[in-house]
């Protein structure tokens, strides 16, 4: 089949609001030039995140009506628990209201000041929750994973030699946990191979370290393994996912991604003592262990979503739709992370805007231009998100990316074609875009609420020779 069509029919529609350039200029200024602070009412195509923003299926909406809202031991938890156990194989399943709650509970239950958590690349809230405990979040993605234009089928892979060097060295005793984020969001939505997961498992066994997956996009990662890894083509995405989970000691997950739900998450693990410790903390902040801050109908929606997400027709469409946008950008000469990731296209803002230094935030300049030109909201993943260190000093991030995250089952191809048209217009004026400075920002996760102002003059070109 040459043409990949949406594997669903649309039964309910919501009107889009179209704004004028003047309206967008006023809205962006009022938001302090931070698109996180825009009203959704003022956004036409919202690609800020794929987290909790997708469309639920008819079966999920039907499942909501089956929600059992009993405070403890509800029927909805039993179904949720059964689906997660079948998928992951883990003994203990602990629901939370979203992924960052799972992160906080896990890290508060396991980390001490001075500990190290190793990941391919920590995402923003994961890093913040590690650092909040006084621990160090260390990224050891393979070197190719930091080269946006480099083609490699599994750029999310852990750098195994670097991992072993840390584990066997003097710092090894400080390593409290090893994690893999699948797919690797901060590195362009790049997948991790099954071979690499097995190798990380072997190193953790050798050096006695716990191994967890940050599994919020596990199904997309499984699809890439099926398509790209030798010996995996004839396996189903669910079978591959089950092997991925079997190689870890536990996982945390935001169900707002590959759970196909609008809210929710969970922790899952095999360690009895750790599970009890996590449940005790969960009761303080989330609720009883059989609802974890969620309504019964949320548990039902997540359970159904976890069944639907490993469907091959859905995953084929999902990944191909991202590739379609990536191909359009490449044809126009817009530099992106290659190959296309699983949930988003990541524009290399540093390459597109070489005249804007990293500390004048080229990602913010590009994000704001996409909004001003066409009402498209996207997300900077660069120095604003990752450049501020716990001691307060700032450095340039390893990559200056802008993520256009595609919500699941929400937009059609014509919406994506509109994004392409606006991106083309932004590319034409990219030479004239100006940098920004931060007016105010909190010390943690500043990208969510910082306020900016544009610099008056176009940034001076930087000699990178």
Secondary structure, 3 states (H helix, E strand, C coil): CCCCCCCCCCCCCCCCCCCCHHHHHHHHHHCCCCHHHCCHHHCCEECCCCCCCCCCCHHHHHHHCCCCCCCCCCHHHHHHHHHHHHHHCCCEEEEECCHHHHHHHHHHHHCCCCCEEEECCCCHHHHHHHHHCCCEEEECECHHHHCCCCCCCCCCCECHHHHHHHHHCHHHHHEEEEEEECCEHHHCCECCCHHHHHHHHHHHHHHCCEEEEECCCHHHHHHHHHHHCCCCCCCCHHHHHHHHHHCCCEEEEECCCCCCCCCCEEEEECCHHHHHHHHHHHHHHCCCCCCCCCCHHHHHHHHHHHHHCCCHHHHHHHHHHHHHHHHHHHHCCCCECCCCCCCEEEEEHHHHCCCCCHHHCHHHHHHHHHHHHHCEECEEECHHHHCECCCCCECCCCCCEEEEECCCCCCCHHHHHHHHHHHHHHHHCHHHCCCEEEEECCCCCHHHCCEEEECCCCCCCCCCC
